[in-house]
Amino acid sequence: MSRRGESVPFAFIAEADRFRSNVTPPPAVRRTFREAAGGALVGLTVVAGLVGSVLLGLPALSEDQSPSNKPPAAAEGR
């Protein structure tokens, strides 16, 4: 069995790293001002929602509340 000088069994695979296309890709489309402003508005809304939920949840997470030993108001009539 004679062995060729190429390291891969198919010549087109070996030539693939040397291939350069003469077709240029289309230029990247720039975002318009309205699209950029809309994206910024969506991001700002998400951040404001997260900050608001943290601010509303902080009183529930604070350890300042001391537990009271009296029964709940619903159990007073019994």
All heavy atoms as TSV, in Angstrom:
chain	resi	resn	atom	element	x	y	z
A	1	MET	N	N	0.827	-1.161	0.000
A	1	MET	CA	C	0.000	0.000	0.000
A	1	MET	C	C	0.884	1.242	0.000
A	1	MET	O	O	1.712	1.421	0.877
A	1	MET	CB	C	-0.841	-0.004	1.264
A	1	MET	CG	C	-2.262	0.241	0.988
A	1	MET	SD	S	-3.059	0.537	2.556
A	1	MET	CE	C	-4.560	-0.234	2.205
A	2	SER	N	N	0.703	2.073	-0.979
A	2	SER	CA	C	1.506	3.291	-1.036
A	2	SER	C	C	0.794	4.411	-0.272
A	2	SER	O	O	-0.412	4.517	-0.309
A	2	SER	CB	C	1.735	3.706	-2.490
A	2	SER	OG	O	0.512	4.104	-3.049
A	3	ARG	N	N	1.579	5.186	0.382
A	3	ARG	CA	C	1.007	6.269	1.185
A	3	ARG	C	C	1.300	7.607	0.509
A	3	ARG	O	O	2.420	7.867	0.107
A	3	ARG	CB	C	1.624	6.235	2.581
A	3	ARG	CG	C	1.031	7.259	3.476
A	3	ARG	CD	C	1.402	6.979	4.899
A	3	ARG	NE	N	0.946	8.086	5.687
A	3	ARG	CZ	C	0.029	8.000	6.638
A	3	ARG	NH1	N	-0.469	6.838	6.933
A	3	ARG	NH2	N	-0.354	9.049	7.296
A	4	ARG	N	N	0.242	8.459	0.434
A	4	ARG	CA	C	0.410	9.777	-0.170
A	4	ARG	C	C	1.025	10.741	0.830
A	4	ARG	O	O	1.093	10.465	2.010
A	4	ARG	CB	C	-0.925	10.329	-0.628
A	4	ARG	CG	C	-1.547	9.534	-1.721
A	4	ARG	CD	C	-2.845	10.204	-2.132
A	4	ARG	NE	N	-3.530	9.399	-3.124
A	4	ARG	CZ	C	-4.672	9.722	-3.653
A	4	ARG	NH1	N	-5.283	10.827	-3.279
A	4	ARG	NH2	N	-5.234	8.953	-4.547
A	5	GLY	N	N	1.384	11.905	0.364
A	5	GLY	CA	C	1.991	12.909	1.213
A	5	GLY	C	C	0.991	13.720	2.025
A	5	GLY	O	O	1.371	14.491	2.891
A	6	GLU	N	N	-0.299	13.538	1.753
A	6	GLU	CA	C	-1.284	14.336	2.489
A	6	GLU	C	C	-1.669	13.647	3.800
A	6	GLU	O	O	-1.691	12.436	3.894
A	6	GLU	CB	C	-2.515	14.599	1.624
A	6	GLU	CG	C	-3.208	13.330	1.168
A	6	GLU	CD	C	-4.268	13.601	0.127
A	6	GLU	OE1	O	-4.106	14.552	-0.652
A	6	GLU	OE2	O	-5.252	12.851	0.100
A	7	SER	N	N	-1.976	14.457	4.815
A	7	SER	CA	C	-2.256	13.911	6.129
A	7	SER	C	C	-3.733	13.559	6.320
A	7	SER	O	O	-4.080	12.903	7.284
A	7	SER	CB	C	-1.832	14.913	7.212
A	7	SER	OG	O	-2.551	16.113	7.046
A	8	VAL	N	N	-4.599	14.010	5.438
A	8	VAL	CA	C	-6.020	13.693	5.526
A	8	VAL	C	C	-6.422	12.937	4.275
A	8	VAL	O	O	-5.806	13.103	3.225
A	8	VAL	CB	C	-6.877	14.969	5.699
A	8	VAL	CG1	C	-6.638	15.617	7.047
A	8	VAL	CG2	C	-6.626	15.945	4.591
A	9	PRO	N	N	-7.471	12.136	4.362
A	9	PRO	CA	C	-7.807	11.309	3.207
A	9	PRO	C	C	-8.390	12.081	2.030
A	9	PRO	O	O	-8.369	11.601	0.916
A	9	PRO	CB	C	-8.824	10.320	3.752
A	9	PRO	CG	C	-9.348	10.934	4.994
A	9	PRO	CD	C	-8.284	11.809	5.527
A	10	PHE	N	N	-8.914	13.271	2.251
A	10	PHE	CA	C	-9.513	14.012	1.149
A	10	PHE	C	C	-8.763	15.329	0.953
A	10	PHE	O	O	-8.521	16.074	1.900
A	10	PHE	CB	C	-10.994	14.302	1.434
A	10	PHE	CG	C	-11.797	13.050	1.633
A	10	PHE	CD1	C	-12.155	12.647	2.909
A	10	PHE	CD2	C	-12.162	12.277	0.557
A	10	PHE	CE1	C	-12.889	11.491	3.096
A	10	PHE	CE2	C	-12.896	11.127	0.736
A	10	PHE	CZ	C	-13.257	10.727	2.005
A	11	ALA	N	N	-8.458	15.629	-0.272
A	11	ALA	CA	C	-7.670	16.826	-0.571
A	11	ALA	C	C	-8.459	18.098	-0.280
A	11	ALA	O	O	-7.885	19.104	0.127
A	11	ALA	CB	C	-7.238	16.808	-2.026
A	12	PHE	N	N	-9.783	18.082	-0.463
A	12	PHE	CA	C	-10.542	19.320	-0.247
A	12	PHE	C	C	-10.602	19.691	1.229
A	12	PHE	O	O	-10.730	20.859	1.568
A	12	PHE	CB	C	-11.949	19.218	-0.833
A	12	PHE	CG	C	-12.833	18.191	-0.187
A	12	PHE	CD1	C	-13.603	18.520	0.915
A	12	PHE	CD2	C	-12.899	16.902	-0.688
A	12	PHE	CE1	C	-14.425	17.580	1.503
A	12	PHE	CE2	C	-13.725	15.975	-0.096
A	12	PHE	CZ	C	-14.488	16.300	0.999
A	13	ILE	N	N	-10.475	18.730	2.132
A	13	ILE	CA	C	-10.419	19.058	3.558
A	13	ILE	C	C	-9.080	19.705	3.884
A	13	ILE	O	O	-9.006	20.653	4.654
A	13	ILE	CB	C	-10.654	17.803	4.417
A	13	ILE	CG1	C	-12.065	17.295	4.206
A	13	ILE	CG2	C	-10.404	18.088	5.881
A	13	ILE	CD1	C	-12.377	16.000	4.913
A	14	ALA	N	N	-8.024	19.206	3.273
A	14	ALA	CA	C	-6.708	19.769	3.516
A	14	ALA	C	C	-6.608	21.188	2.965
A	14	ALA	O	O	-5.896	22.025	3.506
A	14	ALA	CB	C	-5.636	18.894	2.883
A	15	GLU	N	N	-7.335	21.481	1.897
A	15	GLU	CA	C	-7.287	22.807	1.303
A	15	GLU	C	C	-8.260	23.778	1.958
A	15	GLU	O	O	-8.247	24.960	1.652
A	15	GLU	CB	C	-7.592	22.708	-0.186
A	15	GLU	CG	C	-6.532	21.970	-0.965
A	15	GLU	CD	C	-6.953	21.769	-2.412
A	15	GLU	OE1	O	-8.032	22.282	-2.781
A	15	GLU	OE2	O	-6.214	21.125	-3.147
A	16	ALA	N	N	-9.117	23.308	2.850
A	16	ALA	CA	C	-10.144	24.163	3.435
A	16	ALA	C	C	-9.551	25.296	4.257
A	16	ALA	O	O	-10.104	26.391	4.292
A	16	ALA	CB	C	-11.079	23.326	4.309
A	17	ASP	N	N	-8.426	25.081	4.918
A	17	ASP	CA	C	-7.851	26.150	5.721
A	17	ASP	C	C	-7.186	27.218	4.860
A	17	ASP	O	O	-6.963	28.324	5.313
A	17	ASP	CB	C	-6.861	25.590	6.732
A	17	ASP	CG	C	-5.745	24.810	6.072
A	17	ASP	OD1	O	-5.863	24.499	4.877
A	17	ASP	OD2	O	-4.757	24.509	6.766
A	18	ARG	N	N	-6.889	26.909	3.628
A	18	ARG	CA	C	-6.272	27.893	2.740
A	18	ARG	C	C	-7.293	28.619	1.875
A	18	ARG	O	O	-6.968	29.545	1.179
A	18	ARG	CB	C	-5.264	27.201	1.834
A	18	ARG	CG	C	-4.068	26.685	2.594
A	18	ARG	CD	C	-3.121	26.049	1.640
A	18	ARG	NE	N	-3.784	24.905	0.998
A	18	ARG	CZ	C	-3.164	23.879	0.478
A	18	ARG	NH1	N	-1.858	23.828	0.500
A	18	ARG	NH2	N	-3.814	22.889	-0.075
A	19	PHE	N	N	-8.551	28.204	1.907
A	19	PHE	CA	C	-9.566	28.770	1.036
A	19	PHE	C	C	-9.997	30.138	1.535
A	19	PHE	O	O	-10.296	30.329	2.705
A	19	PHE	CB	C	-10.773	27.841	0.967
A	19	PHE	CG	C	-11.885	28.381	0.117
A	19	PHE	CD1	C	-11.786	28.392	-1.257
A	19	PHE	CD2	C	-13.028	28.900	0.703
A	19	PHE	CE1	C	-12.804	28.891	-2.033
A	19	PHE	CE2	C	-14.052	29.394	-0.067
A	19	PHE	CZ	C	-13.939	29.394	-1.443
A	20	ARG	N	N	-10.031	31.106	0.663
A	20	ARG	CA	C	-10.510	32.441	0.977
A	20	ARG	C	C	-11.591	32.791	-0.029
A	20	ARG	O	O	-11.394	32.666	-1.235
A	20	ARG	CB	C	-9.395	33.484	0.883
A	20	ARG	CG	C	-8.299	33.260	1.867
A	20	ARG	CD	C	-8.753	33.715	3.253
A	20	ARG	NE	N	-7.671	33.525	4.196
A	20	ARG	CZ	C	-7.800	32.881	5.336
A	20	ARG	NH1	N	-8.941	32.349	5.658
A	20	ARG	NH2	N	-6.787	32.760	6.150
A	21	SER	N	N	-12.710	33.242	0.473
A	21	SER	CA	C	-13.819	33.584	-0.397
A	21	SER	C	C	-13.671	35.017	-0.881
A	21	SER	O	O	-13.170	35.887	-0.184
A	21	SER	CB	C	-15.137	33.439	0.369
A	21	SER	OG	O	-16.202	33.887	-0.434
A	22	ASN	N	N	-14.147	35.261	-2.080
A	22	ASN	CA	C	-14.144	36.621	-2.600
A	22	ASN	C	C	-15.494	37.297	-2.373
A	22	ASN	O	O	-15.726	38.397	-2.852
A	22	ASN	CB	C	-13.780	36.627	-4.090
A	22	ASN	CG	C	-14.774	35.836	-4.912
A	22	ASN	OD1	O	-15.657	35.190	-4.367
A	22	ASN	ND2	N	-14.610	35.886	-6.224
A	23	VAL	N	N	-16.379	36.645	-1.648
A	23	VAL	CA	C	-17.692	37.207	-1.349
A	23	VAL	C	C	-17.617	37.888	0.009
A	23	VAL	O	O	-17.268	37.277	1.009
A	23	VAL	CB	C	-18.774	36.098	-1.322
A	23	VAL	CG1	C	-20.122	36.689	-0.963
A	23	VAL	CG2	C	-18.815	35.385	-2.654
A	24	THR	N	N	-17.918	39.168	0.033
A	24	THR	CA	C	-17.870	39.892	1.296
A	24	THR	C	C	-19.240	39.842	1.973
A	24	THR	O	O	-20.272	39.916	1.301
A	24	THR	CB	C	-17.475	41.364	1.076
A	24	THR	OG1	O	-18.430	41.960	0.199
A	24	THR	CG2	C	-16.095	41.475	0.486
A	25	PRO	N	N	-19.269	39.722	3.287
A	25	PRO	CA	C	-20.558	39.700	3.981
A	25	PRO	C	C	-21.199	41.083	3.939
A	25	PRO	O	O	-20.510	42.095	3.776
A	25	PRO	CB	C	-20.180	39.317	5.415
A	25	PRO	CG	C	-18.765	39.695	5.552
A	25	PRO	CD	C	-18.152	39.558	4.191
A	26	PRO	N	N	-22.501	41.137	4.075
A	26	PRO	CA	C	-23.160	42.448	4.052
A	26	PRO	C	C	-22.758	43.269	5.268
A	26	PRO	O	O	-22.423	42.716	6.320
A	26	PRO	CB	C	-24.650	42.103	4.099
A	26	PRO	CG	C	-24.720	40.730	4.645
A	26	PRO	CD	C	-23.452	40.050	4.250
A	27	PRO	N	N	-22.771	44.583	5.140
A	27	PRO	CA	C	-22.374	45.420	6.281
A	27	PRO	C	C	-23.370	45.284	7.427
A	27	PRO	O	O	-24.558	45.030	7.218
A	27	PRO	CB	C	-22.376	46.830	5.711
A	27	PRO	CG	C	-23.281	46.767	4.526
A	27	PRO	CD	C	-23.142	45.377	3.982
A	28	ALA	N	N	-22.882	45.448	8.627
A	28	ALA	CA	C	-23.744	45.343	9.809
A	28	ALA	C	C	-24.722	46.512	9.825
A	28	ALA	O	O	-24.357	47.653	9.557
A	28	ALA	CB	C	-22.895	45.358	11.066
A	29	VAL	N	N	-25.963	46.194	10.145
A	29	VAL	CA	C	-26.995	47.216	10.181
A	29	VAL	C	C	-26.935	47.926	11.525
A	29	VAL	O	O	-26.956	47.278	12.579
A	29	VAL	CB	C	-28.388	46.580	9.971
A	29	VAL	CG1	C	-29.471	47.644	10.031
A	29	VAL	CG2	C	-28.434	45.835	8.652
A	30	ARG	N	N	-26.847	49.242	11.478
A	30	ARG	CA	C	-26.794	50.012	12.718
A	30	ARG	C	C	-28.187	50.189	13.276
A	30	ARG	O	O	-29.157	50.310	12.537
A	30	ARG	CB	C	-26.162	51.379	12.451
A	30	ARG	CG	C	-24.698	51.262	12.073
A	30	ARG	CD	C	-24.056	52.602	12.133
A	30	ARG	NE	N	-24.354	53.219	13.421
A	30	ARG	CZ	C	-23.502	53.947	14.103
A	30	ARG	NH1	N	-22.318	54.144	13.627
A	30	ARG	NH2	N	-23.835	54.487	15.244
A	31	ARG	N	N	-28.274	50.200	14.608
A	31	ARG	CA	C	-29.563	50.412	15.256
A	31	ARG	C	C	-29.962	51.872	15.139
A	31	ARG	O	O	-29.128	52.762	15.268
A	31	ARG	CB	C	-29.480	50.021	16.722
A	31	ARG	CG	C	-29.316	48.531	16.910
A	31	ARG	CD	C	-29.110	48.129	18.334
A	31	ARG	NE	N	-29.978	48.831	19.269
A	31	ARG	CZ	C	-30.071	48.531	20.548
A	31	ARG	NH1	N	-29.351	47.563	21.046
A	31	ARG	NH2	N	-30.858	49.204	21.340
A	32	THR	N	N	-31.249	52.093	14.929
A	32	THR	CA	C	-31.734	53.463	14.857
A	32	THR	C	C	-31.865	54.015	16.271
A	32	THR	O	O	-31.766	53.285	17.264
A	32	THR	CB	C	-33.103	53.513	14.156
A	32	THR	OG1	O	-34.052	52.785	14.940
A	32	THR	CG2	C	-33.028	52.928	12.754
A	33	PHE	N	N	-32.116	55.317	16.342
A	33	PHE	CA	C	-32.266	55.955	17.644
A	33	PHE	C	C	-33.470	55.380	18.385
A	33	PHE	O	O	-33.422	55.168	19.593
A	33	PHE	CB	C	-32.417	57.469	17.466
A	33	PHE	CG	C	-32.701	58.179	18.766
A	33	PHE	CD1	C	-31.690	58.380	19.684
A	33	PHE	CD2	C	-33.983	58.629	19.062
A	33	PHE	CE1	C	-31.943	59.014	20.886
A	33	PHE	CE2	C	-34.245	59.266	20.261
A	33	PHE	CZ	C	-33.228	59.467	21.172
A	34	ARG	N	N	-34.543	55.105	17.665
A	34	ARG	CA	C	-35.749	54.565	18.302
A	34	ARG	C	C	-35.495	53.169	18.880
A	34	ARG	O	O	-35.972	52.836	19.966
A	34	ARG	CB	C	-36.894	54.516	17.310
A	34	ARG	CG	C	-37.341	55.899	16.862
A	34	ARG	CD	C	-38.494	55.806	15.940
A	34	ARG	NE	N	-39.704	55.685	16.756
A	34	ARG	CZ	C	-40.919	55.676	16.290
A	34	ARG	NH1	N	-41.115	55.766	14.993
A	34	ARG	NH2	N	-41.949	55.571	17.092
A	35	GLU	N	N	-34.750	52.353	18.154
A	35	GLU	CA	C	-34.436	51.010	18.662
A	35	GLU	C	C	-33.541	51.085	19.891
A	35	GLU	O	O	-33.735	50.349	20.859
A	35	GLU	CB	C	-33.761	50.181	17.575
A	35	GLU	CG	C	-34.679	49.807	16.438
A	35	GLU	CD	C	-33.946	49.130	15.298
A	35	GLU	OE1	O	-32.719	49.282	15.186
A	35	GLU	OE2	O	-34.625	48.449	14.517
A	36	ALA	N	N	-32.557	51.968	19.861
A	36	ALA	CA	C	-31.661	52.116	21.009
A	36	ALA	C	C	-32.412	52.667	22.218
A	36	ALA	O	O	-32.221	52.205	23.353
A	36	ALA	CB	C	-30.494	53.035	20.649
A	37	ALA	N	N	-33.296	53.646	21.983
A	37	ALA	CA	C	-34.078	54.210	23.082
A	37	ALA	C	C	-35.047	53.170	23.642
A	37	ALA	O	O	-35.247	53.091	24.861
A	37	ALA	CB	C	-34.840	55.437	22.594
A	38	GLY	N	N	-35.627	52.354	22.785
A	38	GLY	CA	C	-36.521	51.295	23.256
A	38	GLY	C	C	-35.790	50.262	24.090
A	38	GLY	O	O	-36.283	49.814	25.128
A	39	GLY	N	N	-34.599	49.887	23.663
A	39	GLY	CA	C	-33.799	48.945	24.442
A	39	GLY	C	C	-33.396	49.512	25.788
A	39	GLY	O	O	-33.414	48.814	26.812
A	40	ALA	N	N	-33.042	50.797	25.793
A	40	ALA	CA	C	-32.682	51.442	27.056
A	40	ALA	C	C	-33.890	51.532	27.983
A	40	ALA	O	O	-33.765	51.347	29.203
A	40	ALA	CB	C	-32.115	52.835	26.787
A	41	LEU	N	N	-35.062	51.790	27.423
A	41	LEU	CA	C	-36.273	51.889	28.227
A	41	LEU	C	C	-36.652	50.529	28.828
A	41	LEU	O	O	-37.038	50.446	30.000
A	41	LEU	CB	C	-37.428	52.431	27.381
A	41	LEU	CG	C	-38.715	52.756	28.118
A	41	LEU	CD1	C	-38.458	53.844	29.147
A	41	LEU	CD2	C	-39.780	53.201	27.141
A	42	VAL	N	N	-36.500	49.479	28.056
A	42	VAL	CA	C	-36.778	48.136	28.585
A	42	VAL	C	C	-35.793	47.793	29.693
A	42	VAL	O	O	-36.170	47.279	30.749
A	42	VAL	CB	C	-36.728	47.081	27.451
A	42	VAL	CG1	C	-36.725	45.676	27.998
A	42	VAL	CG2	C	-37.897	47.273	26.511
A	43	GLY	N	N	-34.519	48.085	29.496
A	43	GLY	CA	C	-33.517	47.821	30.525
A	43	GLY	C	C	-33.773	48.618	31.783
A	43	GLY	O	O	-33.648	48.105	32.905
A	44	LEU	N	N	-34.144	49.879	31.618
A	44	LEU	CA	C	-34.443	50.726	32.766
A	44	LEU	C	C	-35.667	50.215	33.524
A	44	LEU	O	O	-35.696	50.233	34.755
A	44	LEU	CB	C	-34.666	52.162	32.301
A	44	LEU	CG	C	-34.878	53.207	33.377
A	44	LEU	CD1	C	-33.614	53.316	34.229
A	44	LEU	CD2	C	-35.212	54.539	32.755
A	45	THR	N	N	-36.663	49.722	32.796
A	45	THR	CA	C	-37.854	49.170	33.442
A	45	THR	C	C	-37.523	47.923	34.253
A	45	THR	O	O	-38.012	47.748	35.373
A	45	THR	CB	C	-38.917	48.842	32.378
A	45	THR	OG1	O	-39.194	50.021	31.629
A	45	THR	CG2	C	-40.198	48.333	33.009
A	46	VAL	N	N	-36.688	47.071	33.715
A	46	VAL	CA	C	-36.295	45.850	34.429
A	46	VAL	C	C	-35.514	46.200	35.689
A	46	VAL	O	O	-35.768	45.660	36.780
A	46	VAL	CB	C	-35.475	44.924	33.502
A	46	VAL	CG1	C	-34.832	43.796	34.277
A	46	VAL	CG2	C	-36.354	44.377	32.397
A	47	VAL	N	N	-34.569	47.115	35.572
A	47	VAL	CA	C	-33.773	47.515	36.738
A	47	VAL	C	C	-34.654	48.183	37.786
A	47	VAL	O	O	-34.526	47.917	38.990
A	47	VAL	CB	C	-32.615	48.438	36.301
A	47	VAL	CG1	C	-31.933	49.083	37.496
A	47	VAL	CG2	C	-31.610	47.644	35.485
A	48	ALA	N	N	-35.576	49.033	37.356
A	48	ALA	CA	C	-36.470	49.698	38.308
A	48	ALA	C	C	-37.365	48.684	39.012
A	48	ALA	O	O	-37.641	48.807	40.212
A	48	ALA	CB	C	-37.319	50.739	37.585
A	49	GLY	N	N	-37.808	47.668	38.307
A	49	GLY	CA	C	-38.614	46.619	38.932
A	49	GLY	C	C	-37.830	45.848	39.971
A	49	GLY	O	O	-38.348	45.530	41.052
A	50	LEU	N	N	-36.588	45.528	39.673
A	50	LEU	CA	C	-35.759	44.809	40.638
A	50	LEU	C	C	-35.465	45.656	41.867
A	50	LEU	O	O	-35.551	45.180	43.004
A	50	LEU	CB	C	-34.453	44.364	39.983
A	50	LEU	CG	C	-34.581	43.272	38.922
A	50	LEU	CD1	C	-33.248	43.060	38.224
A	50	LEU	CD2	C	-35.069	41.991	39.539
A	51	VAL	N	N	-35.150	46.923	41.667
A	51	VAL	CA	C	-34.870	47.816	42.796
A	51	VAL	C	C	-36.129	48.009	43.633
A	51	VAL	O	O	-36.080	47.981	44.869
A	51	VAL	CB	C	-34.316	49.167	42.290
A	51	VAL	CG1	C	-34.284	50.211	43.392
A	51	VAL	CG2	C	-32.926	48.970	41.708
A	52	GLY	N	N	-37.267	48.173	42.981
A	52	GLY	CA	C	-38.519	48.336	43.709
A	52	GLY	C	C	-38.879	47.114	44.526
A	52	GLY	O	O	-39.348	47.227	45.668
A	53	SER	N	N	-38.657	45.938	43.972
A	53	SER	CA	C	-38.976	44.723	44.727
A	53	SER	C	C	-38.047	44.555	45.925
A	53	SER	O	O	-38.472	44.080	46.982
A	53	SER	CB	C	-38.895	43.494	43.821
A	53	SER	OG	O	-37.567	43.303	43.371
A	54	VAL	N	N	-36.812	44.957	45.791
A	54	VAL	CA	C	-35.893	44.885	46.932
A	54	VAL	C	C	-36.313	45.887	48.002
A	54	VAL	O	O	-36.327	45.569	49.201
A	54	VAL	CB	C	-34.437	45.135	46.472
A	54	VAL	CG1	C	-33.524	45.377	47.656
A	54	VAL	CG2	C	-33.930	43.961	45.656
A	55	LEU	N	N	-36.673	47.106	47.577
A	55	LEU	CA	C	-37.077	48.116	48.550
A	55	LEU	C	C	-38.368	47.725	49.272
A	55	LEU	O	O	-38.519	47.974	50.475
A	55	LEU	CB	C	-37.254	49.473	47.866
A	55	LEU	CG	C	-35.962	50.142	47.416
A	55	LEU	CD1	C	-36.261	51.438	46.678
A	55	LEU	CD2	C	-35.068	50.410	48.609
A	56	LEU	N	N	-39.304	47.119	48.557
A	56	LEU	CA	C	-40.545	46.692	49.202
A	56	LEU	C	C	-40.337	45.459	50.084
A	56	LEU	O	O	-41.075	45.247	51.041
A	56	LEU	CB	C	-41.616	46.393	48.156
A	56	LEU	CG	C	-42.178	47.617	47.429
A	56	LEU	CD1	C	-43.127	47.179	46.332
A	56	LEU	CD2	C	-42.873	48.537	48.403
A	57	GLY	N	N	-39.336	44.658	49.776
A	57	GLY	CA	C	-39.095	43.452	50.552
A	57	GLY	C	C	-38.188	43.643	51.742
A	57	GLY	O	O	-38.104	42.760	52.609
A	58	LEU	N	N	-37.503	44.762	51.834
A	58	LEU	CA	C	-36.581	44.985	52.946
A	58	LEU	C	C	-37.261	44.983	54.315
A	58	LEU	O	O	-36.704	44.402	55.256
A	58	LEU	CB	C	-35.806	46.289	52.750
A	58	LEU	CG	C	-34.603	46.197	51.816
A	58	LEU	CD1	C	-33.944	47.560	51.659
A	58	LEU	CD2	C	-33.593	45.194	52.321
A	59	PRO	N	N	-38.424	45.590	54.498
A	59	PRO	CA	C	-39.040	45.530	55.829
A	59	PRO	C	C	-39.351	44.099	56.285
A	59	PRO	O	O	-39.261	43.789	57.469
A	59	PRO	CB	C	-40.330	46.329	55.660
A	59	PRO	CG	C	-40.070	47.241	54.537
A	59	PRO	CD	C	-39.154	46.495	53.618
A	60	ALA	N	N	-39.681	43.237	55.370
A	60	ALA	CA	C	-39.971	41.858	55.736
A	60	ALA	C	C	-38.705	41.095	56.094
A	60	ALA	O	O	-38.749	40.104	56.828
A	60	ALA	CB	C	-40.688	41.154	54.594
A	61	LEU	N	N	-37.578	41.532	55.595
A	61	LEU	CA	C	-36.319	40.842	55.856
A	61	LEU	C	C	-35.578	41.384	57.071
A	61	LEU	O	O	-34.595	40.790	57.503
A	61	LEU	CB	C	-35.408	40.952	54.621
A	61	LEU	CG	C	-35.910	40.263	53.362
A	61	LEU	CD1	C	-34.992	40.590	52.203
A	61	LEU	CD2	C	-36.000	38.770	53.569
A	62	SER	N	N	-36.032	42.503	57.599
A	62	SER	CA	C	-35.309	43.094	58.718
A	62	SER	C	C	-35.530	42.284	59.992
A	62	SER	O	O	-36.583	41.690	60.195
A	62	SER	CB	C	-35.763	44.534	58.937
A	62	SER	OG	O	-37.099	44.553	59.361
A	63	GLU	N	N	-34.515	42.273	60.862
A	63	GLU	CA	C	-34.588	41.518	62.110
A	63	GLU	C	C	-34.998	42.400	63.283
A	63	GLU	O	O	-34.924	41.992	64.423
A	63	GLU	CB	C	-33.231	40.877	62.390
A	63	GLU	CG	C	-32.842	39.840	61.347
A	63	GLU	CD	C	-31.519	39.194	61.676
A	63	GLU	OE1	O	-31.063	39.307	62.824
A	63	GLU	OE2	O	-30.943	38.576	60.781
A	64	ASP	N	N	-35.419	43.620	63.028
A	64	ASP	CA	C	-35.793	44.554	64.078
A	64	ASP	C	C	-37.119	44.173	64.757
A	64	ASP	O	O	-37.371	44.573	65.879
A	64	ASP	CB	C	-35.922	45.964	63.519
A	64	ASP	CG	C	-34.619	46.459	62.936
A	64	ASP	OD1	O	-33.555	45.939	63.333
A	64	ASP	OD2	O	-34.672	47.357	62.094
A	65	GLN	N	N	-37.932	43.438	64.083
A	65	GLN	CA	C	-39.244	43.087	64.624
A	65	GLN	C	C	-39.087	42.071	65.740
A	65	GLN	O	O	-38.517	41.006	65.558
A	65	GLN	CB	C	-40.137	42.514	63.527
A	65	GLN	CG	C	-40.360	43.467	62.380
A	65	GLN	CD	C	-41.067	42.784	61.221
A	65	GLN	OE1	O	-41.299	41.591	61.265
A	65	GLN	NE2	N	-41.380	43.541	60.195
A	66	SER	N	N	-39.608	42.416	66.923
A	66	SER	CA	C	-39.552	41.473	68.034
A	66	SER	C	C	-40.856	40.678	68.061
A	66	SER	O	O	-41.939	41.241	67.909
A	66	SER	CB	C	-39.356	42.203	69.357
A	66	SER	OG	O	-40.443	43.089	69.568
A	67	PRO	N	N	-40.775	39.392	68.246
A	67	PRO	CA	C	-42.005	38.596	68.270
A	67	PRO	C	C	-42.800	38.899	69.533
A	67	PRO	O	O	-42.262	39.000	70.632
A	67	PRO	CB	C	-41.503	37.156	68.259
A	67	PRO	CG	C	-40.114	37.232	68.783
A	67	PRO	CD	C	-39.585	38.586	68.393
A	68	SER	N	N	-44.096	39.066	69.390
A	68	SER	CA	C	-44.943	39.344	70.549
A	68	SER	C	C	-45.538	38.042	71.073
A	68	SER	O	O	-45.794	37.110	70.316
A	68	SER	CB	C	-46.047	40.327	70.169
A	68	SER	OG	O	-46.843	39.761	69.145
A	69	ASN	N	N	-45.773	37.979	72.361
A	69	ASN	CA	C	-46.280	36.752	72.973
A	69	ASN	C	C	-47.797	36.728	73.083
A	69	ASN	O	O	-48.363	35.761	73.564
A	69	ASN	CB	C	-45.681	36.583	74.372
A	69	ASN	CG	C	-44.194	36.284	74.289
A	69	ASN	OD1	O	-43.732	35.751	73.285
A	69	ASN	ND2	N	-43.461	36.635	75.327
A	70	LYS	N	N	-48.464	37.786	72.665
A	70	LYS	CA	C	-49.917	37.790	72.771
A	70	LYS	C	C	-50.513	37.036	71.587
A	70	LYS	O	O	-49.940	37.012	70.502
A	70	LYS	CB	C	-50.457	39.211	72.859
A	70	LYS	CG	C	-50.265	40.031	71.612
A	70	LYS	CD	C	-50.889	41.399	71.815
A	70	LYS	CE	C	-50.907	42.142	70.481
A	70	LYS	NZ	N	-51.601	43.389	70.602
A	71	PRO	N	N	-51.665	36.442	71.776
A	71	PRO	CA	C	-52.289	35.681	70.690
A	71	PRO	C	C	-52.801	36.622	69.607
A	71	PRO	O	O	-53.003	37.814	69.826
A	71	PRO	CB	C	-53.450	34.958	71.378
A	71	PRO	CG	C	-53.713	35.741	72.610
A	71	PRO	CD	C	-52.421	36.374	73.005
A	72	PRO	N	N	-53.048	36.106	68.411
A	72	PRO	CA	C	-53.545	36.948	67.333
A	72	PRO	C	C	-54.932	37.506	67.647
A	72	PRO	O	O	-55.661	36.997	68.501
A	72	PRO	CB	C	-53.618	36.015	66.141
A	72	PRO	CG	C	-53.336	34.659	66.620
A	72	PRO	CD	C	-52.798	34.758	68.004
A	73	ALA	N	N	-55.289	38.585	66.979
A	73	ALA	CA	C	-56.554	39.278	67.245
A	73	ALA	C	C	-57.761	38.401	66.943
A	73	ALA	O	O	-58.817	38.565	67.548
A	73	ALA	CB	C	-56.612	40.559	66.447
A	74	ALA	N	N	-57.649	37.475	66.041
A	74	ALA	CA	C	-58.774	36.613	65.695
A	74	ALA	C	C	-59.106	35.640	66.809
A	74	ALA	O	O	-60.235	35.146	66.923
A	74	ALA	CB	C	-58.468	35.850	64.413
A	75	ALA	N	N	-58.158	35.357	67.672
A	75	ALA	CA	C	-58.386	34.383	68.746
A	75	ALA	C	C	-58.862	35.049	70.037
A	75	ALA	O	O	-59.093	34.368	71.031
A	75	ALA	CB	C	-57.096	33.623	69.018
A	76	GLU	N	N	-59.073	36.359	70.063
A	76	GLU	CA	C	-59.461	37.044	71.294
A	76	GLU	C	C	-60.894	36.732	71.716
A	76	GLU	O	O	-61.193	36.690	72.906
A	76	GLU	CB	C	-59.297	38.552	71.114
A	76	GLU	CG	C	-57.862	39.015	71.172
A	76	GLU	CD	C	-57.755	40.505	71.051
A	76	GLU	OE1	O	-58.768	41.199	71.242
A	76	GLU	OE2	O	-56.655	40.968	70.747
A	77	GLY	N	N	-61.791	36.492	70.832
A	77	GLY	CA	C	-63.191	36.263	71.163
A	77	GLY	C	C	-63.457	34.868	71.688
A	77	GLY	O	O	-64.574	34.557	72.105
A	78	ARG	N	N	-62.543	34.025	71.735
A	78	ARG	CA	C	-62.779	32.632	72.159
A	78	ARG	C	C	-62.702	32.460	73.639
A	78	ARG	O	O	-61.985	32.880	74.401
A	78	ARG	CB	C	-61.764	31.708	71.498
A	78	ARG	CG	C	-62.021	31.646	70.017
A	78	ARG	CD	C	-61.146	30.601	69.427
A	78	ARG	NE	N	-61.819	30.080	68.224
A	78	ARG	CZ	C	-61.343	29.133	67.512
A	78	ARG	NH1	N	-60.216	28.566	67.813
A	78	ARG	NH2	N	-61.976	28.732	66.454
